[in-house]
Amino acid sequence: MRAIVVPVAQRHPELLATILFGSLARHDERPLDDVFPSDVHGPLIFDMGAGQHRIPADTALAISESIGLALDRFREDWPPREVRTMLAVRDLVDWNPLFIENVARDGLPLWARGPLPAPLAAVAGRRLPVAS
């Protein structure tokens, strides 16, 4: 996931943060040798400026292109997990409140360029486990 975030952050300074959530964050993922290994899930949260509650279509297209380029570049080195990203604006207006609670409860910060939105503030103090 970080292989996506770094190039996207370089091309899109409005990227605020990304959070790993789902089975990988909870450490109950299906293994890589499973017929259907767990996916990697992570929202990319953007700060579009005061009063902006949506990512403009042309910006969303450019962000999606950056994600695609990053996926293509690093795909050979990645384990066979599908990476699923979603775009969100800092105010999280398009997110279901239950979904926000799940991300806040289970999420792990992967990258941030400032404070997380208030509903996700608890995530900021967590750390990814160090691989042994």
Sequence and secondary structure as in RCSB ss.txt:
>XXXX:A:sequence
MRAIVVPVAQRHPELLATILFGSLARHDERPLDDVFPSDVHGPLIFDMGAGQHRIPADTALAISESIGLALDRFR
EDWPPREVRTMLAVRDLVDWNPLFIENVARDGLPLWARGPLPAPLAAVAGRRLPVAS
>XXXX:A:secstr
 HHHHHHHHHH TTEEEEEEBSHHHHT    TTSSS   EEEEEEE   TT  S  HHHHHHHHHHHHHHHHHHG
GGS S  EEEEEEETT TTS HHHHHHHHHH EEEEESS   GGGGGGGG       
